[in-house]
């Protein structure tokens, strides 16, 4: 590749990049780094991960299928409320 040619998007070499994006955004949702009502932008993710909008979109669609985001056409993806962690009472201990 000559210096005048643009660098190809990272996902052209790694077709599983969208899954790494899914994992990262999922972690941000579960830790509260992205909170309910926050917008998650395809363009922002594509720039952050140096990838195409198609790859970023594919990642957000996967998170939407999992119920973590909702797509509003023309506006973007919005973080949905996250389910509370399941807190079981250990066997032999009284429930609080």
C-alpha positions as CSV (number, residue, x, y, z in Angstrom):
1,X,0.0,0.0,0.0
2,X,1.4,3.4,-0.9
3,X,1.2,6.4,1.5
4,X,-1.4,8.1,-0.7
5,X,-3.9,5.2,-0.4
6,X,-6.4,5.4,2.5
7,X,-6.1,2.8,5.2
8,X,-8.8,0.2,4.7
9,X,-11.4,0.0,7.5
10,X,-10.4,-2.3,10.3
11,X,-13.3,-4.7,9.7
12,X,-12.1,-5.6,6.2
13,X,-9.4,-7.6,8.0
14,X,-11.5,-8.8,10.9
15,X,-15.1,-9.7,10.1
16,X,-15.8,-10.3,13.8
17,X,-15.2,-6.7,14.8
18,X,-18.9,-6.1,15.2
19,X,-19.0,-8.7,18.0
20,X,-16.2,-6.8,19.8
21,X,-18.3,-3.6,19.5
22,X,-21.3,-5.5,20.8
23,X,-19.3,-6.7,23.8
24,X,-18.0,-3.2,24.5
25,X,-21.3,-1.4,24.3
26,X,-23.0,-4.2,26.3
27,X,-20.4,-3.7,29.1
28,X,-21.0,0.1,29.0
29,X,-24.7,-0.5,29.3
30,X,-24.4,-2.9,32.3
31,X,-21.9,-0.8,34.2
32,X,-23.9,2.4,33.7
33,X,-21.4,4.2,31.5
34,X,-24.3,4.4,29.0
35,X,-27.5,5.0,30.9
36,X,-31.2,4.7,30.1
37,X,-32.2,7.3,27.5
38,X,-28.7,7.9,26.2
39,X,-28.2,7.9,22.4
40,X,-25.8,5.5,20.9
41,X,-24.6,6.7,17.5
42,X,-23.6,4.6,14.5
43,X,-21.3,7.4,13.3
44,X,-19.6,7.7,16.7
45,X,-19.0,4.0,17.0
46,X,-17.7,3.8,13.5
47,X,-15.2,6.5,14.2
48,X,-14.3,5.2,17.6
49,X,-13.6,1.7,16.2
50,X,-12.1,2.9,12.9
51,X,-14.7,0.9,11.0
52,X,-17.6,1.3,8.6
53,X,-21.1,2.5,9.5
54,X,-22.3,-0.9,8.3
55,X,-20.3,-2.7,10.9
56,X,-21.3,-0.3,13.7
57,X,-25.0,-0.6,12.6
58,X,-24.7,-4.4,12.6
59,X,-23.5,-4.3,16.2
60,X,-26.3,-2.0,17.3
61,X,-28.9,-4.1,15.6
62,X,-27.6,-7.1,17.6
63,X,-28.0,-5.1,20.8
64,X,-31.5,-4.1,19.8
65,X,-32.4,-7.8,19.2
66,X,-31.2,-8.5,22.7
67,X,-33.5,-5.7,24.1
68,X,-30.8,-3.4,25.2
69,X,-31.4,-0.6,22.6
70,X,-34.3,0.7,20.6
71,X,-33.9,2.2,17.2
72,X,-35.7,5.4,16.3
73,X,-35.3,6.0,12.6
74,X,-33.8,9.4,11.9
75,X,-32.8,9.8,15.5
76,X,-30.6,6.8,16.5
77,X,-30.4,4.1,19.0
78,X,-31.6,4.8,22.6
79,X,-30.4,2.8,25.6
80,X,-33.3,1.0,27.3
81,X,-33.6,0.4,31.1
82,X,-31.5,-2.6,32.1
83,X,-33.0,-5.4,34.0
84,X,-32.0,-5.5,37.7
85,X,-29.4,-8.1,38.5
86,X,-31.0,-11.2,39.9
87,X,-30.2,-11.3,43.6
88,X,-31.0,-14.7,45.0
89,X,-31.2,-15.3,48.7
90,X,-28.6,-17.9,49.6
91,X,-30.0,-21.2,50.9
92,X,-30.4,-21.2,54.7
93,X,-30.5,-17.4,55.0
94,X,-33.7,-15.4,55.6
95,X,-35.0,-13.3,52.8
96,X,-34.5,-9.5,53.4
